[in-house]
Amino acid sequence: MTAAATVLALTWLGVTAYALLGGADFGGGFWDLVAGTARGGAEQRALIEHSIAPVWEANHTWLIFVLVILWTGFPLVFASVASTLVIPFTLAALGIIARGSAFAFRKSVPMPAWQQVFGAAFALSSVMTPFFLGTIAGAVASGRVPPGNARGDLVGSWWNPTSVLGGVLAVGVCAYIAAVFLTVDARRTGEQELAEAFRRRAIVTALVVGAVALAGIAVLHADAPELFTGLTGRALPLIVLSALAGLASLVLLVVRRYRGVRVTAAVAVAAVVWGWGAAQYPVLLEPDVTLSDAAAPPAVMSALLVTIIAGSALLLPSLWLLFVLFPRQAEEPGR
């Protein structure tokens, strides 16, 4: 495997990590939005805040990682995507900023009215952000981002059937992952009623996302034939794996066997992400910008690969400690 291919694979691991960990955070905001009134949804919102508060900023590390690697290692791809898709990129960035600010301010202000205002901003931006990130993925996957500076349609590139499908699926997947994680969190901390509530939400969301994905087959066949061919060709084993893992997660939730449900849910999502990559590889931008065309010079790729490995030696243990120590702290008496 060349240095460029290795860097691309590591970048895709970063995309997968953000889809799972950042997606769970965004999904928490979705459930915050539909939790109900301030009084009726207080317990649900308290669980959501307790679950995501220690890790939500750390999860954005993966987005930063992906953007920096694309900028450095695949500058043509970064420039083309960022310029053509400047509108959804800007809206997603505003969503991330508004979400973080609102989440912090809601905990700080003493007035209930302002808490509701910031809570609404947090919840709405948690839905808006994954939607626009999904439209970006749909635009790239459907071949609507030509190489060059702002050469694609500034609106039509991301507002089309495939991109809208990508945005809806992104919101649905985030909600599903979050519901699964919150079910396990509530059960671990002894909040059985909340665990049951989020278990039901996870089951319903899984069914809805599955139905949207099935309907999306027709959308991709008509609107993105190249992507459809790749998904039903070389990427088909990964798509089948995603379906089986999703079915396994659904069964585990129905029979209340929570051991391993986080793993099967994560596999279901990760397999779709890698299925998209496999369907499009080695083309990074349609119609014919391949990995070798888009990669930076070999010296840059080699230096970048060394930097990634060295940085990972510091970052990954830190993140591992964060995610391992926090659940243990949550189980301590007096929570």
N, C-alpha and C positions, 0 to 999 in steps of 0.2 A: 504494500500500500504506500502510495506517495505521501509526501508531507501535506500536500493540498487536500488529499482525500481524508487523511487523518484529522486535519483541522476541521474539515467539513463535518466529519462524524462527531467530533467533540462539540462543535457548534450545535448540532442536532440534539445531542444529549442535553445541552443547555436549554434548547427549545422545549424538550420533553419535561425537564425539571420545572420550567416556568409554567407549562401547561398544567402540571399536577399540583405544585405547591402554590404558585400564584393563583391558579385556577380555584383552588380550595378557598383561598382568601376572598377572591371576588364572589364566589358562590355564597360565602358567609354573608356578604353584603346583600345578595339577592334575598336570602331568607330573612335578613333584618328588615328588608323592604316590605315583605308580606307577613311579618310576624303579628300584625294587628295594632291595636291601640297602645298607647304608652303604658297603660297599666296591664292590659291583657297580654302583651307581648314582652313584658319586662324580663321574665325568666329566660325566654328564648334569646333575647338580646344579650342578657348577661352571660349566657353560655357561649354565644358567638364571640363576644368581646374577650372573654376569658381564653377562648381557644386560639384566637388569631393575634391577640395583642403582643405576645413576646416574639412573634416570628414574621409578622406581615412585612416589615421593612426589609428583613433579611431575604425574603423571597424575591424581591426586585433585583437582587444581585444577579439572578439568572438572565433577566432582560438586559441589564447593562452588559453582562458578559457577551451575550449574543450580538448586540449592536456593535460593541467594540471590535469583536472578531470579524464581523462582516465588513466593517469600515476598514480594518487593517488588511485582512486577508483576501477579501473579495470586493475591492473598491467599486468596480463597475456595477455589481449587483446592488451594493448599498446606495450608490448615487442614483441609480435608476429607480429603485423602489422608493427611496425617501423623497425624490422629487416628483415622481408621478403620483404617489399616494400621500402627498403632503397633507391633504385634508383629513383623512382618517388618522394619520399619524399625529397630527396636531390635536384632534379631538380625543384620541386615546391618551396623549400626554396630559392634556387638561383634566381628563378624568382621573388619572393617577394622582395628579397634584391635588385636585379637589377632594378626592377620597381620603388621602392621607391627612390633609389639613382638617377636614371635617371630623375624622375619627379622633384626632388629637383634641380638637376643641370641644367635642361633645363630652369628653371626660373632664374637661377643665372648667367649663362654665357652670355656675350654680343655678341659673335660671332655667326652669323647665321649658319655657317657650323656646329659648335658644338651643337647648338640648334637642328639641324636636326638629328645629331648622337644620342643625348640623347633622342630626341623624338622617334626615331625608336626603341631604346632600351626599352623605357617605353611601347610603343605599343606592341612590340613583346613579351615582358615578361608578358604583361597583357593577352595575348592569351595562352602563354605557361603554365602559372601557373594554371588557372582553368582546362586546359586539363589534366595535371598530377594529380591534385586533383580528377578529375573525374575518372581517371584510378584507383586511390586508392579505391574510392568508389565501382567501378565495381569489383575490385579484392576481396574485402571483401564480397560484396553482392553475388558474384558467388561462394563463398566457396573455394577460392584459397589460403587462408591464414590459414594454419594449426596451432594449438597451439604449442608454443615452439620457441626457439631462432633460427631464420633464417631457419626454416624447409621447407618453401615453395620455389618454383622455383624463383630465383632472377629476371628472365626476363619474363618467361611465366606466372607468377602470375599476372602481370599487362599489359602485351602485349598479349591480346587475344580479341576475338570478343566483349565480354561483357564490358571489360575495355575500349576498344577503343570507343564503343558506349557511355559509361559513359563520356569519355573525350569530345567527339564531342557534346553531349547534354549539358555538363557543359558550354562549350564555347558558344553554341547557347542560352542557358538560360540566361547567363550573358549579352550577347548582347541584348536580348529581354528586360530584366528588365531595362538595361541602356537606351535603346531607349525610353521606356515608361516614365521613370523618366525625361529624358532630354526633351521630348516633353512637359511635364507639366512645367518643369523649364523654358523653353523658352517662353511658353505661359504666365507664371506668370510675366516674366520680359518684356513682350511686344515685343518679337522678333518673329513675326508671321512666317516669312519665315523659320527660323530655326525650329520652332515648326512643320511646315508642312513637312520639310525635315525629321525630326526624327519620325514624325507620320508615314510617308511612310516606313521608315526603320523598325519601330516596327511591322507594318502589315506584311511586307515581311518576317521578321525574325520569327514572330509567325507562319506563314504558313510553313516555312522551318523546324522549330523545331517540329511542329506537324507532318510533313511528316516523319522526322527522327524517332520520337517516334513511329509512326505506323510501320515503317519498323523494328524498334527495337523489336517489338513483336516476329517476326520470329527469330531474333537473340537470344533472351532470351529463347524461346521455345527450340531451338537446343543446346545452349551453357550453359544455367543456368536454368535447369528444376525446381529445388527447388525454386528459386526466382520467376520464372514464375508462379508456382503453388500458391505461397503466394500472388503475386500481383493480380492474378485472383480469389483468394479466399477471405481470411479475409480482405485483403487490397483493394478489389475492390471498396467499397464505396468511399474511399479516391481518388482513381484513377479517378472515375467518377466525383467527386467533382473538381478535377484538370482540367479535360476536360471541364466541364461546366464553371468554372471560366475563363479558357483560352478563351473559346468561347465568354463569356460576355465581356472580355477585348477587343477582336477583334472587336466586334460589336460597343463598345463604341468608339474605335479609328476610325472606318469607318465613323460613324455618327458625329464624333467630339464632343462627350459628355465626357469631360475629368474628370468630377467629379466622383470620386470613381474608376477611372481606375487603379490607383496605388494599391488600395486595392484588386481588382479582380486579377491583375497580381501577386501580392504577394501571394494571396490564391492559385493560380494555381501552383506556385512553391513550397510553403510550403506543400501543400497536397501531392505532389510527394515525398518530403523528408520523411514525416510521413508515406506515403504508403510503402516506403522501410522499415522503421522501423517496421511497423505492419506486413509486409510480413515475416520478419525474426524473430521477437520476439517469444519466449524468447531466441532463439539461437543467441549468439554474434559472435561465430566463428564456422563455419561448421567443422565437422558434428554434434558435440554434446556438445560444450562448451556453456552452458546456463548462464543466468544471475546469478543464485545462485553459479555456478561453478567459475565464473570469478570475482565475487565481493570480495573486501577486507573484512577483519574481521568486524563484526558488530560495534565494537567500532570505527574503522576508518571511516566507512560509516556515523555513527551518527555525529562524529566530522566534517567530510567533509560537511555534510548537513548544520550544524550550520554555518560553515565558508562561504558556498555559500550564505546563507540567509543574513548573516551580510555584506558580500561584496556587494551583490546586492543592499542593502539599501544605499550604497554609490555610486555605479557605475551607476545604472539605472537613478536616477535623474540627474546625470551629463550628461549622454548621451541624455536624454530627452531635457535638456536645450540646448545642442549643436545643436540638430536637429530642435528644435523649433525656436531658436533665429537666426540661420543662414538664413533661408528663409526670415525672416522679414528684416534682414540686406540687403539681396539681392534686396528687393523691394524699398529700400530707394533711393531718387533721387541722381543722381551723380554717379550711378554704372558705 
